[in-house]
Amino acid sequence: MKITIIGAGSVGMLLAGFLSESFKDVTLVVRTIEQALLLKKNGLVRENIDGSVRQKHIKIQHNLPKVPQDSLIIVAVKYNQLQNIYKILEKQHKDTPLLFIQNGLAHYGEALQLPQSTLLFGSCQFGAEKINHYTVAHRGQGVLKLAKARGNQDILHTLEAKIKSFPITIEENAEQMLFEKALLNCFINPLTALLQVKNGELLENVHSIKLLEDLYNELMTAFPEEKERFLFQDVKNLCTQTASNTSSMLTDRLHNRPTEVKTIVGAVIKRAESRGKSLPILSTLYHLLLALEESGEKM
């Protein structure tokens, strides 16, 4: 199976490195010529959790080509880049399967409007950090959850069988999977971005632990069915598993980029409101982050 990955950020680069060990034909599509040249010169360098380093030369493209219909296209850009990507994907063959790996919920309904017959979604729960244009670090063990929204699910089983670098689970409901990841992100991302700490540091301060617990109780009151799926201990375990990881929201703040707070936190708040529930703690964090972004204050 041929694989084309759109997006050479931390997740796209890490996936490209791992997938190239299991599949012979992997292409990484990058946004800038500068990154393309550096990847071609240095190869894709991956720093593993155990301290080892792997270097792999893979195919690099600056623009997305017309890929063969039996290829898998993995879309690993952030949500705010998707609108332009959709226009490119519409021109691909309708039988070319698409796998979207984004945080949040907004992209789910949008992707369903594309003409492709097979639409798949992923939820990354491992840490990844982009060191430079050609180096990525694997930060924290975690699972990659995959689910089908429509079409052929055989590709997911192929990925599950061939990838040995990290665990893969196949979920039954794609939208539910994304919602559960958004909930988990609501605990870690806003707090790390506001407190300017790595994930594991949330468990090193009694006040941040109290905020985590209060957030958990607030969200479980709004979505009581989720309490059967994960406990507060699961939230703490995620902080521990990705202890050295800088959350995507904090990374964006450090680089003075817009965060994904609207598609992650905002989407969860809207879903609670549709049930007649309010989330005062989460809403406060949401508006604090937006106020910081709109003020243009640099970190």
Salt bridges, closest charged atoms under 4 A:
GLU21 OE2 - ARG46 NH2 2.83
GLU21 OE2 - ARG54 NH1 3.49
ASP25 OD1 - LYS59 NZ 3.26
GLU34 OE1 - HIS133 NE2 3.71
ASP95 OD2 - HIS93 ND1 3.84
ASP95 OD1 - LYS94 NZ 3.40
GLU129 OE1 - ARG139 NE 2.89
GLU160 OE1 - HIS157 ND1 3.71
GLU175 OE2 - ARG271 NH2 3.35
GLU180 OE2 - ARG229 NE 3.02
ASP214 OD2 - LYS210 NZ 2.83
GLU225 OE2 - ARG275 NH2 2.71
GLU226 OE2 - ARG229 NH1 3.32
ASP252 OD1 - LYS78 NZ 2.66
ASP252 OD1 - ARG257 NH2 2.91
